[in-house]
Amino acid sequence: MAFFLHRTRPVLAVLLPLLLAGCMGTTPSAPTASAPGTACVPCQCQGCPSPALPKPEEKPLQPATWSDLPGWGDDDLAAALDGLLATCRTLEKQARWAKVCADVRSSNRNDLRAWFEARFEPWALVNPDGRRDGLVTGYYEPVVRGSRDRHAPYTVPVFGPPDDLIVVDLGTLYPELKTMRLRGRIEGRRLVPYYSRAEWAEQEARRDSKALLWLDDPVGFFFLQVQGSGQVELDDGSRVRIGYADQNGYPYRSIGRWLADRGEMPLDQTSMPNIKAWAAAHPDRLQELLNANPSLIFFRELPLKGEGPPGAMGLPMLPERSIAVDSRHTPLGAPVWLDTTRPASDIPLRRLVLAMDTGGAIRGPVRADFYWGSGPEAGAQAGRMRQTGRMWVLLPRGYAPK
């Protein structure tokens, strides 16, 4: 399908029975179609081994004990409790969280470990294949330079969602597709794919009157799009925050992988500083590099308040205490015990964090994006983080996930 469908597994569940409705031969000869109106019969194969049955998928949440959590006795839980106070603004509306959230406001901070153990139960996050370890990456909030008016060196436009972008929520027609959206544009009477990054770049000159802001660095802006939000330090000395508003419907493609596939640099060296250095050395190929990722993000201007940008819950992200997760498996707002290592090292990073955000690349039960904060130091940590980790979600006692 030409359109980008978020979370395509439900689509496969719908289409697969249709694809399997016909007969498929097992002999090397040309297939023979069944006569009209006849039922398909099982194919016969002499001496063929019985096909292996697929292993049943593991449940994403499995019971655990507090002793399973490495380093549980060593973390300072006060910061995590403050985070839970924030997420409870949303969680307390759910019956299973109401009592816990009420208790948070009157908690005795003298023994937070006992407080958590009395009110929560740990559940291990497990991948469908049974593995309990997964990928932990990092992200941050970039700070870039910009202006409200176009003038040198501020020539890179930041756009909000364009008027011709059509977003179709498939869940309004098909409940089983409730997590999926279709993005496109109208051409005559047809809905066709929206413009890719390369196609959009050719149109920017005629759209520049719609720009929200103007930045001075196309590569810096590209990485801001990858992060999904950032701060803009304006030429008048003030700052604003811009956050994700929508996207053009194309899947994200790594420009680091693009460089590696073309022999420009080894894959393990495709860090943000190295990519910026390559772009500076090859200005004539800059647009080719950026176009390797057809996905394009549109922004909205936000007030600059709180330590971090708003996550998927609409709450400010907490530096080094919040993560992005796959919300199909980890409830947004829930505390999560994270057992991983610091960027590019084997130094343990074990702490209680809050699941406050989601991301297009965050897929699967044991998958997290660790929020480091704002600015270049946080960016350096996030850019080097690609670690193995394990996760346990803490749920209120008596709540058994389905």
FIROTI-35658 format. One record per residue (C-alpha): residue in one letter; x, y, z. Coordinates in nm, 3 decimals, padded with zeros to 5 digits, m for minus. Example, Ala and Ser with C-alpha at 12.3 -4.5 7.8 and 13.67 -1.06 7.14 Angstrom:
BEGIN
res/u/v/w
a/01.230/m00.450/00.780
s/01.367/m00.106/00.714
***
This chain:
BEGIN
res/u/v/w
m/00.000/00.000/00.000
a/00.136/00.341/m00.095
f/00.009/00.511/00.216
f/00.192/00.475/00.544
l/m00.023/00.286/00.796
h/00.087/00.317/01.157
r/00.109/m00.015/01.343
t/00.048/m00.249/01.052
r/00.010/m00.575/01.246
p/m00.374/m00.534/01.273
v/m00.387/m00.496/00.893
l/m00.202/m00.824/00.850
a/m00.448/m00.990/01.087
v/m00.731/m00.874/00.861
l/m00.564/m00.959/00.529
l/m00.394/m01.287/00.616
p/m00.715/m01.498/00.633
l/m00.810/m01.363/00.291
l/m00.470/m01.450/00.146
l/m00.490/m01.801/00.289
a/m00.844/m01.867/00.163
g/m00.717/m02.023/m00.163
c/m00.522/m02.347/m00.221
m/m00.146/m02.352/m00.273
g/00.028/m02.649/m00.436
t/00.338/m02.817/m00.293
t/00.472/m02.973/m00.614
p/00.711/m02.791/m00.848
s/00.465/m02.815/m01.136
a/00.247/m02.520/m01.230
p/m00.047/m02.471/m00.992
t/m00.387/m02.585/m01.107
a/m00.687/m02.371/m01.022
s/m00.985/m02.536/m00.854
a/m01.300/m02.556/m01.060
p/m01.546/m02.278/m00.989
g/m01.767/m02.358/m00.695
t/m01.548/m02.643/m00.565
a/m01.398/m02.638/m00.220
c/m01.022/m02.638/m00.168
v/m00.882/m02.970/m00.046
p/m00.565/m03.025/00.153
c/m00.259/m03.064/m00.071
q/m00.102/m03.411/m00.066
c/00.272/m03.451/m00.031
q/00.445/m03.791/m00.023
g/00.737/m03.817/00.218
c/00.726/m03.453/00.322
p/00.796/m03.374/00.686
s/00.510/m03.233/00.888
p/00.531/m02.855/00.903
a/00.656/m02.722/01.234
l/00.387/m02.553/01.433
p/00.471/m02.194/01.535
k/00.552/m02.147/01.899
p/00.282/m01.960/02.091
e/00.372/m01.600/02.161
e/00.461/m01.515/02.518
k/00.236/m01.277/02.706
p/00.398/m00.930/02.718
l/00.342/m00.895/03.096
q/00.435/m01.181/03.328
p/00.432/m01.190/03.712
a/00.757/m01.106/03.890
t/00.884/m01.046/04.244
w/01.068/m00.747/04.387
s/01.383/m00.956/04.419
d/01.382/m00.992/04.038
l/01.454/m00.621/03.996
p/01.834/m00.565/03.987
g/01.935/m00.271/04.205
w/01.585/m00.211/04.342
g/01.727/m00.139/04.687
d/01.974/00.124/04.564
d/01.766/00.384/04.379
d/01.658/00.720/04.523
l/01.285/00.691/04.463
a/01.189/01.048/04.555
a/01.224/01.177/04.197
a/01.015/00.889/04.067
l/00.744/00.964/04.323
d/00.731/01.324/04.199
g/00.690/01.187/03.849
l/00.405/00.962/03.961
l/00.239/01.267/04.118
a/00.244/01.425/03.773
t/00.113/01.123/03.581
c/m00.158/01.069/03.840
r/m00.333/01.378/03.704
t/m00.436/01.147/03.422
l/m00.417/00.803/03.583
e/m00.648/00.887/03.874
k/m00.942/00.894/03.631
q/m00.904/00.517/03.592
a/m01.061/00.305/03.866
r/m00.759/00.078/03.912
w/m00.530/00.377/03.973
a/m00.760/00.594/04.186
k/m00.656/00.453/04.525
v/m00.283/00.456/04.449
c/m00.299/00.812/04.319
a/m00.487/00.925/04.627
d/m00.216/00.766/04.843
v/00.063/00.939/04.649
r/m00.047/01.279/04.774
s/m00.029/01.169/05.138
s/00.274/00.939/05.114
n/00.537/00.927/05.386
r/00.870/00.976/05.216
n/01.070/00.820/05.496
d/01.051/00.473/05.341
l/00.947/00.504/04.979
r/01.061/00.153/04.894
a/00.815/00.004/05.142
w/00.549/00.245/05.013
f/00.589/00.122/04.656
e/00.604/m00.244/04.756
a/00.283/m00.213/04.958
r/00.086/m00.064/04.667
f/00.237/m00.213/04.353
e/00.327/m00.546/04.201
p/00.607/m00.583/03.943
w/00.534/m00.739/03.604
a/00.819/m00.839/03.373
l/00.793/m00.718/03.016
v/00.859/m01.006/02.776
n/00.898/m01.011/02.398
p/00.676/m01.241/02.189
d/00.967/m01.482/02.139
g/01.021/m01.512/02.516
r/01.329/m01.287/02.536
r/01.334/m01.053/02.835
d/01.596/m00.816/02.702
g/01.549/m00.551/02.437
l/01.681/m00.227/02.294
v/01.712/00.092/02.501
t/01.797/00.409/02.310
g/01.809/00.771/02.422
y/01.653/01.096/02.309
y/01.671/01.460/02.411
e/01.539/01.807/02.337
p/01.766/01.992/02.093
v/01.826/02.366/02.123
v/01.868/02.536/01.785
r/01.897/02.896/01.667
g/01.623/03.072/01.473
s/01.423/03.380/01.387
r/01.062/03.473/01.324
d/01.165/03.640/00.998
r/01.367/03.508/00.708
h/01.709/03.668/00.681
a/02.062/03.532/00.666
p/02.160/03.294/00.819
y/01.802/03.194/00.904
t/01.682/03.034/00.580
v/01.550/02.691/00.688
p/01.169/02.703/00.731
v/00.972/02.529/01.006
f/00.617/02.446/00.899
g/00.298/02.359/01.079
p/00.058/02.098/00.935
p/m00.025/02.210/00.579
d/m00.382/02.280/00.473
d/m00.373/02.010/00.204
l/m00.273/01.727/00.442
i/m00.564/01.488/00.495
v/m00.563/01.257/00.799
v/m00.806/00.964/00.805
d/m00.862/00.789/01.138
l/m00.935/00.432/01.027
g/m01.072/00.341/01.369
t/m01.385/00.548/01.305
l/m01.486/00.292/01.041
y/m01.304/m00.021/01.156
p/m01.265/m00.059/01.535
e/m00.992/m00.321/01.490
l/m00.781/m00.048/01.322
k/m00.830/00.206/01.599
t/m00.456/00.276/01.636
m/m00.404/00.346/01.266
r/m00.421/00.665/01.061
l/m00.394/00.721/00.689
r/m00.231/01.039/00.559
g/m00.260/01.174/00.207
r/m00.386/01.455/m00.012
i/m00.673/01.502/m00.254
e/m00.598/01.481/m00.625
g/m00.919/01.520/m00.822
r/m01.153/01.276/m00.648
r/m00.880/01.045/m00.523
l/m00.686/01.031/m00.196
v/m00.321/00.987/m00.291
p/m00.002/00.968/m00.079
y/00.115/01.298/00.063
y/00.440/01.457/m00.052
s/00.764/01.289/00.053
r/01.048/01.496/00.198
a/01.208/01.529/m00.147
e/00.879/01.638/m00.308
w/00.810/01.883/m00.028
a/01.157/02.039/m00.059
e/01.074/02.134/m00.419
q/00.765/02.322/m00.297
e/00.909/02.509/00.000
a/00.970/02.830/m00.194
r/00.600/02.873/m00.273
r/00.495/02.774/00.079
d/00.737/02.992/00.276
s/00.470/03.247/00.370
k/00.325/02.972/00.593
a/00.650/02.909/00.784
l/00.627/02.934/01.165
l/00.998/03.006/01.215
w/01.328/03.013/01.029
l/01.638/02.822/01.146
d/02.005/02.847/01.055
d/02.101/02.479/01.021
p/01.923/02.220/00.801
v/02.105/01.926/00.962
g/02.027/02.049/01.314
f/01.663/02.084/01.212
f/01.664/01.731/01.070
f/01.777/01.590/01.404
l/01.519/01.803/01.583
q/01.256/01.633/01.366
v/01.393/01.294/01.466
q/01.355/01.390/01.834
g/01.006/01.530/01.775
s/01.046/01.855/01.969
g/01.301/02.118/02.059
q/01.374/02.468/02.176
v/01.447/02.755/01.940
e/01.670/03.036/02.065
l/01.549/03.338/01.867
d/01.768/03.619/01.740
d/01.597/03.862/01.979
g/01.723/03.662/02.279
s/01.394/03.488/02.364
r/01.320/03.117/02.340
v/01.021/02.916/02.222
r/00.949/02.548/02.215
i/00.818/02.362/01.910
g/00.654/02.021/01.934
y/00.526/01.751/01.703
a/00.194/01.836/01.537
d/00.174/01.584/01.253
q/00.376/01.411/00.982
n/00.349/01.332/00.613
g/00.269/00.963/00.651
y/00.599/00.807/00.542
p/00.800/00.568/00.762
y/01.125/00.691/00.913
r/01.444/00.585/00.734
s/01.785/00.620/00.898
i/02.028/00.851/00.720
g/02.306/00.682/00.917
r/02.211/00.353/00.753
w/02.200/00.531/00.415
l/02.557/00.655/00.465
a/02.676/00.310/00.574
d/02.508/00.132/00.282
r/02.695/00.361/00.043
g/03.031/00.308/00.211
e/03.056/00.666/00.336
m/03.125/00.552/00.694
p/03.093/00.234/00.906
l/02.750/00.186/01.060
d/02.889/00.190/01.415
q/03.033/00.537/01.349
t/02.714/00.700/01.222
s/02.677/00.923/01.527
m/02.516/01.265/01.510
p/02.854/01.453/01.519
n/02.995/01.232/01.242
i/02.689/01.278/01.024
k/02.708/01.656/01.075
a/03.076/01.648/00.979
w/02.998/01.448/00.664
a/02.725/01.696/00.568
a/02.962/01.990/00.616
a/03.220/01.819/00.393
h/02.964/01.736/00.121
p/02.733/02.041/00.090
d/02.642/01.943/m00.267
r/02.496/01.613/m00.138
l/02.316/01.752/00.167
q/01.965/01.738/00.020
e/02.032/01.387/m00.115
l/02.127/01.280/00.237
l/01.818/01.436/00.398
n/01.586/01.296/00.130
a/01.698/00.944/00.223
n/01.442/00.978/00.502
p/01.107/01.046/00.328
s/00.934/01.116/00.662
l/00.868/01.483/00.732
i/00.750/01.627/01.065
f/00.525/01.932/01.105
f/00.533/02.138/01.425
r/00.333/02.366/01.650
e/00.466/02.638/01.876
l/00.437/02.569/02.250
p/00.491/02.783/02.558
l/00.830/02.731/02.715
k/00.733/02.595/03.056
g/00.836/02.294/03.259
e/01.172/02.121/03.242
g/01.096/01.912/02.939
p/00.875/01.907/02.631
p/00.530/01.751/02.660
g/00.519/01.378/02.600
a/00.230/01.166/02.477
m/00.041/01.233/02.801
g/00.065/01.610/02.752
l/00.290/01.637/03.060
p/00.646/01.774/03.069
m/00.905/01.500/03.031
l/01.132/01.446/03.332
p/01.505/01.445/03.249
e/01.655/01.102/03.326
r/01.330/00.987/03.490
s/01.095/00.934/03.196
i/01.091/00.707/02.893
a/00.903/00.654/02.570
v/00.740/00.310/02.540
d/00.509/00.107/02.320
s/00.178/00.189/02.487
r/00.020/m00.132/02.353
h/00.218/m00.317/02.619
t/00.317/m00.059/02.884
p/00.039/00.165/03.019
l/00.123/00.533/02.981
g/00.189/00.693/03.318
a/00.294/00.371/03.491
p/00.623/00.342/03.684
v/00.877/00.119/03.510
w/01.191/m00.033/03.660
l/01.463/00.002/03.397
d/01.775/m00.217/03.405
t/02.024/m00.110/03.138
t/02.369/00.050/03.106
r/02.495/00.401/03.042
p/02.567/00.504/02.682
a/02.851/00.315/02.514
s/02.955/00.150/02.842
d/02.882/m00.137/03.079
i/02.816/00.094/03.377
p/02.473/00.000/03.520
l/02.183/00.241/03.477
r/01.909/00.108/03.705
r/01.626/00.329/03.820
l/01.253/00.381/03.848
v/01.123/00.585/03.554
l/00.780/00.688/03.426
a/00.631/00.580/03.094
m/00.531/00.923/02.966
d/00.585/00.918/02.592
t/00.562/00.710/02.275
g/00.754/00.714/01.947
g/00.728/00.586/01.593
a/01.038/00.368/01.636
i/00.941/00.237/01.981
r/00.780/m00.097/01.904
g/00.761/m00.411/02.116
p/00.724/m00.488/02.487
v/01.093/m00.463/02.586
r/01.175/m00.137/02.410
a/01.239/00.207/02.561
d/01.371/00.550/02.467
f/01.535/00.717/02.767
y/01.482/01.095/02.792
w/01.809/01.270/02.884
g/01.695/01.634/02.894
s/01.765/01.947/02.688
g/02.075/02.084/02.520
p/02.406/01.958/02.380
e/02.520/01.753/02.682
a/02.192/01.561/02.684
g/02.226/01.524/02.308
a/02.573/01.373/02.343
q/02.439/01.110/02.584
a/02.131/01.034/02.374
g/02.333/01.008/02.054
r/02.559/00.737/02.196
m/02.289/00.532/02.368
r/02.204/00.199/02.208
q/02.206/m00.044/02.498
t/02.050/m00.375/02.594
g/01.803/m00.358/02.882
r/01.522/m00.521/03.074
m/01.201/m00.365/03.203
w/00.940/m00.427/03.472
v/00.618/m00.228/03.485
l/00.470/m00.160/03.831
l/00.092/m00.198/03.842
p/m00.147/m00.144/04.135
r/m00.195/m00.451/04.353
g/m00.487/m00.663/04.249
y/m00.473/m00.552/03.887
a/m00.401/m00.849/03.662
p/m00.327/m00.747/03.300
k/m00.513/m00.931/03.026
***
